[in-house]
C-alpha cells in the first residue's frame, strides 16, 4: 500500500532539488502533480482539494529556513499536512473506571471484522488486560466457530449463545463482570451492503451495552466505498475510530487518507497482515513518514522489542563486535527477525534503504535455505567456518539441498560481516574516545632520540557496500 503514491512524491520532490528558491510557478507545478498523485490514489476529491490548498498557501507564505533546501521545505510541509489528514495524533485508549471497558466492532461482511476482533483482543492482552470476546454474529454460518478457533490461539475466552444478538451481548457483559474481565469486545454481524436491518440491529446492540468505544472495521481495498460506508455507520452509531484491514495489500491508500477528513473520526488500529500479530495502533506521523519514503524506525524498534530479549540481544551484539559471533548465533538472530513479521514490510520501515532493495520480493524460503545450510554443518564448523574445505562444502550442500555455490556465498558473507563488525568494535565508545585523545596528545612530543613521535593511525572500519556484496539473504540474490 502507498508504494505508487510514494514513488510519485519521490519524483515530485526530486525535481525541486537544487533550486535556490521556490518561485510561485515551481509551487504551482508541484501542487498540480501532488493533486494528480492523490486522485490516482483514490483519495476523496474534497480532501485532495483542501490538502493541496493548505500546502500551497504554506509553501508560498512561509519563509524558507536557511538550513533547508526548497525541496526539503516542501517535504516538511507535505509531511505535516499528511499527518493531519491521517488523524493528527495517535488515538489514546482510556479504560472505564468501572470494568469492563466495552468495545463494539461493526462493519460489513468480508471486511475482516471477526479476525480484527481477535487481533484487538490480543493487543489488549499485550497491554496487560484480560479481554473477553462475545460472538454476536448469529447471521453468518460458522462465524462464532471462527471466533472461537482464532481466540484459542491467544488464550482468550469467547461467550456466545443462540438466543439473539441483543440478549447475547447483555449476557456477555454479565459474564465479563462475573469473571473479572476488564475488556469486553463484541463481534457483531455484517452484511454484503449497508441496509436497514443491519443498522437497526447494530443500533439495538449499542443501546443495550452502551460501549465505551465503537470501532468500524473497513477493508482498505474498497477505496472510496469504505469512506461512504463509514459515513453511514457514523450517522447511526457515533463511531470512535476506524480499524483499517489489509494495509499490506495492493490498495492505493484512498480510504486511509480520506476517512478522517470526511467522517471526522481517526484511524485507531491497522491490520498489516494475516497473522494475529500483524496488528497495532495507527500512528499518523509514522504513516506520513513512510509515504514520503522516510521509513518507520519507531515501529521497527517496537517490533524488535517484542521478540528480542534485551540481555540476549546485548550478548549477541557484544559477540558480534568481539568477532566471536558464530553461525548458530546468526541463525538465532534470523529466527528472531522472522518473528517480527513480514520481511518486506520490515524492509519498508528502514530509512535509507534503496528503492530497488525495498521493493524486492522477499521469499521466506530464502531464510529457510540459510537455516538449512547452517544446520547441515557440524557444531565445530558453525563455531569456526574456516574449517570448511571443498569436501565439507559439498557435504553441507548435499545435506541442506542447496548448491556448493550457495554454501560458499553464505560463508563469504558471514566472514565479511564478522570482519566488518570486529573492525567497528570500540568506535563511539568512551574507551575509544579516550584512546583517540591519548594518541592525539602524544602527537608532536619528542621521543628518546630527539625525533618526534608519530601517533598511530586508527584503523578505519571496513566499508560495507550492499551493491557489491553478493547476498544470499532474502530476495537480494538473483542467482540463489
N, C-alpha and C positions, 0 to 999 in steps of 0.2 A: 504494500500500500504506500502511496505517496511517492513511489520511485519516479514516475513520469513527471510529477509536479516538481520534485527536487531537481531533476535534470533541467527542466525549463528555467527554474530560478537560477541554477548554476550558470546557464548560458547568458541570462539577462545580466547578472552581476558581473560576469566575466568581461562583458563589453564595456562596463563602466570603469574598469580598472585602468589606471594610467592617466585618467583625466585630472587636470589640475583643479578644476572646479566644475560644479554642476550647473549647466545652463537650463533654462526652462524647457528648451527643446529636448535635452537629454532626459529630463524627468518625464516629459510627456511620452517620449518613446518607450521608456522603461515601464511606465504605468499602462500603456497600451498592451505591451507584451504580458505584464502581470495579469491584466484583466482577461486576456485570452487564455492564459495558463489556468487560471482559476475556473473559468467557464468550462474549459475542456475537462477539468477535474470534477465536473458536475456539482459545483458549488452553487447555491441559490443565487439567482441574479441580483436580488436586492442586497444580499450580503456582499457580493462582489463589488457592486456599485459603491456602497458605503465604505468598504475596506479601501478601495483604490482612492477614493476621495480623501480619506483621512491620511493615507500615506503620502499622497501628492502634496497636500497642504503642509504637512510636517517637513517634507524634503525641501519645499520652496521657502518655507518660513523660518526654518531653523538655521542658525549659524553652524557651519561645518566645523567640528572640532579640529584643531590643528594637528592632533596626533592621528587623525583618521583620514583615509582616502575617501573620495566621494562614494566609491563602491561600498566601503565599509559602513559609511553613514547610512546608505540606503538599506543595507542588510540589517543594521541596528534598528531602524525604524520598522522595516517589514517584520522583523523578529518580534518586536514589542506588540505590533498590531495583530500578528498571527496568534500570539499568546492570548490577546484579548478576545478574539473571536472563538478561540478554543475553550474559553471559560475563565481565563484570568488566573485564578488560584485553584489549587487542589481542594476538592471538597473534603472538609474535615468531618468525620463521623463522630457524633456525640452519643452517649448511651443514656437510656432512660433512667431517671432516679429510682423508679420502681420497676425492676426487671419483670419480664423480658423486654428488650428492645425489639419491636416488631417491624419486620421488613416485608413489604408486599411486592412481589415480582409480577409484572404484567408484560404483555407482548403478543404478537401474532404467532400462529403456529409455524414452526420451522425457523424461528429467529435464534434458537439456541437457549430458550428460557430455562428449561429443566436443567441442562448442563451448567448454565450460568448460576443457577440456584445452589448447586453443589459446589461450584468453584467459589462462590461467595461464602458459603459455609466454611470451606477450607481456609479462606482468607481470615474470617473472624476467629477461627480456631488458632491460626498463627499469631493473632493478636492477644492470645491468652483467654479467649472467650469460649463458652460452652453452648454452641448452637443446637437448635432442634429444627428439623425440616418438616414441613407439612405438605402432603400431597393433595392439593385441592383441584387438580386437573382430572376430573372424572369423565371428561368427554373423549379424550384421545385414548384409544386402546393401548394398554401396557404402559401408560405414562407413569403411573405410580411405581410399577415394577422397574422402570428405567431409573427413577429417582432412587429407589432402594439399592439397586445394583451399584450405581455410582457412589452413593453415600457410604456403602460398605467399605469402599476403598479409602475413605478418610475417617472411618470410625465415628460417624455422626448418625444418630438415630432418626427415623422417619415416622411420623404419625399420619395415618390416613384411615378412612373407612368409607363405606358406600352410601351413607345417609344423605349426602348432598353437600355442595361446596360451602355454604354458609355454616351449616352445622359442623362440618369438618374443621374449619378454621377456628370456630369457637371452642371446640373440644381440644384442638391442638394448643390453643392458648392456655387452657386449664392444665393440660398435660405439661407444658413448659414450666408453669408455676410450681406444679407438684414435684417435678423432677429437679427444680433449681436451675433450669436452663436460662441463661441470661440473654440469649438472642433467639428469636423465632423468625424463620424465613419461610414464607408462604409461596409455593409454586402454584400458579393459577392456570386455568385453561386458556388456550388461544384459538383463533380461527384463521382461516386462509385469507380473510379480509375483515376489515372493521365492519361490524353490523350491530344492530340494536340489541340483540340477545346477548352478545359478548359484553357490550358496555353496561347493560343492566346488571349482569351477573357480577362483573368486577366491581361495580359501584356498591352492590349489596355486601360483598365481601369486605370492602373497605369500611363501610359503615359499621359492620359487625365487630371489627377488631381495632379500628382507629389506629392504623400503622404510624410508626414514628418516621419511617421512610418508605416512599413508593418509588420504585425504580422501573423504568421501561426498558426492556431488552430489545435492541434494534440490530438487525443484520446490516453491517456496513456495506455489504454488496448491493443493497437495494437503492442506494443513492438518494435522489430527491423524494422518492416514495416514503423513505424512512422518516424524513422530516415532516411530511404530511401526516403520517401515522402518529408521530409524536404530538402534533398539534391537537389531533382529535382526542387522544388519551389524556392529554393535559387538561383539556376542557372538562373532562369528566372526573379525573382523579386528583388534580393538583399534584403533578409529579414533583419529586425532589431531585431527581437526577436521571441520567441515561446510562445504560450499560451497553457498550458497543461490542459486538462479536465479530469474529472473522477479520480482524485487522491485519492478519497475516496473509490474506487472500489478495486477489487482483483488483480490489475496489480502488477507485480513483481518489477517494477521500472526501467526496462532496458532503456526505452525511456528517462526518466528524467536524468539518469546517462550517457547517450551516446550522446545526441543531441548536447551539447555544444562542445565536443571534435571533433565530426565528422563534424558538419556543421560550427562551429566557431561562432555561434550566441547564446546568453544566453536565458534562460527561463525568460520571462518578468513577466508573470502572471500565476497563477494556480487556477483552479476551484476545490473546495473540497467538493461539494455537489450540490443538485438540486436547493436549494433556491438561489435567486438572491444575497443574502448577502454572500454566500459561495464563495467568490472570492476576491483575493488580490494579491499584488505584491509578486513575488517569491524571497525569501531570501535564497541564497545558504548556508550561515553559519548556519542558523536556521534549514534547512532541514538536513544538515550534522549531527548536534547535535541530531536531532530526530532519525535519522537512527542508531546512536550509543547509543540510549537509554538515552540521557541527557535531554530530554524534550524540550519544546519551550516556556519558560516563557514569552519572549518578545511579541510573538504573542498573548499569552493568556491575557497579560496586555492590549494590544491594543484592543482586542475584548471587554474586560471589560470596557474600557474607552468609547467605542462606545455606550454602552447600560446603563451604570450606571451614574446617576447624582452625581457629586462629593459631593455636600452638603448633599444629601440624604444618600449617602454611609457612610459619616463621622458620621452622626447622628445615623444610624443603628449600626455602629461599636461601638460607644460610649455606646449605649443602651445595646449592647451585653456584653461589659465589665462591665457595671454597674449592670447587672443582671435584667434589665427591658425590655429585648427583648421579644416580645410576639409572639404567633403563627401567628398572622396577619403579623408581620414583617418577620417571617420565610417564609411564602408563597410568600410575595412580592419579597424576595430575590431569591426564586426558579424560579419565573416568569422571573426575570431579567437574571438569568443564562441561562434559556431556550432560550432567545433571542440571546445569544451569538453563537448559532449554535448547531450542532450535539454533544450530550453529550459524546459519545465515542471518538470523535475527541478531545474534550476539555480534557478528561482524559489522552489521549495520550500525550498532551502537558505538563502535570505536571511532573516535575522531582521528582525522588524518589518514585514514585508510584509503588507498587509491580506489577510484570508482570501479576499475576492472576487477580488483580483488573483492570489493564489497558486493558487486553484482554477480560474482561467480556462484554457480550452483554447487553447494557443498553437500556431498553424499556421505551419509553417516557410515556407509560401508567402508569408506576410506580409513576412518578411525578404527573400525573393526580389523582392517588389514594390518594397520600398525600394531595393534594389540596382539594379533595372531603371530606376527613376526617376532615380537619380544618374548611371547610365551613359548615359542619354539626353541628358544635359547636355553642353555643350562644356567643355573644360578651364578656360576663364576663368570660366564660370558656377559650376563646382564650387568655385573659389577664392573668388569673390565672388558669392554668391547674390543680392545686391541688384540685379544686372544683369537678373534675370529679371522681365520685364514680362508682361502678359497674353498677347501673341502668342507669346513664348518659352515661357510656361507651357503653352499649347495644343500647341505643337510637342513639348515634353517628354512631355506626357500621351499624345499620339499615338504617339510613338516608344517609350514604355515599356508601352503597352497599359493605361494607367490613366486616371483622370479628372483634370480640372484641379483638382477639389476635393482629391483625394488628394495631388497635387503641392503645392498650397498648404498643406495640413496639414503635410507633411514640412518644407517651408521654414520655416513658422512655428515648429515645434518646434525645428528646428535653430537658428533665430535666438534663441529663448528660452534654449536650452541654452548657447549661446555667451555670451549676456548674463549668465546666472546664474553661469557658471564664471569669467568675467572679473571679475565683482563679488566673487567669493570669493578671487581671487588675493591672496596675501600673508597671508591670515588664518592664524594659527597658526604662522607662521614667525618666526625670530629677528629678521628685519628689521622685520616688522610690530610685534612686541612692543617693539622699541627705539623705533619711531616713536610708538607709543602712550604710552610712558613720557616721551618728549621733549615730546609735546603736553601731558601731564598736568603736567609740571614748569613749563611756561610759564603754566599757568592761575594767575591771581591776581597775576602780575607786572605792574608798571606800565609802560605804553607811553610813547612820547616826549611825548605831550600830557598826561600825568598820569593818563589813564584806565587802566582795567585791560584787558589784552589777553585776549580770549576765545579759548580753544583751539578749533580747528576740530573739528567733529564728524566722526568716522569714518563713512564711507558704509557702511551695513549691506548685507550680501549679500542679493540678491533672494530672496524666499521661493519655494519650489518646492512647488506643491500638485498632487499627482498626480491628485486627484479632479477638478480644474478643467481640467487640461491635456488637450486632445483628441489622444490618442496615436494615431499610425498604426502604431506598432511592435507586434510580435506579440501578437495576441489581445486587445488592450486597446481597440481602436477598433471599436465595433459598426457604425459607418457605413462603414467601409472595405470 
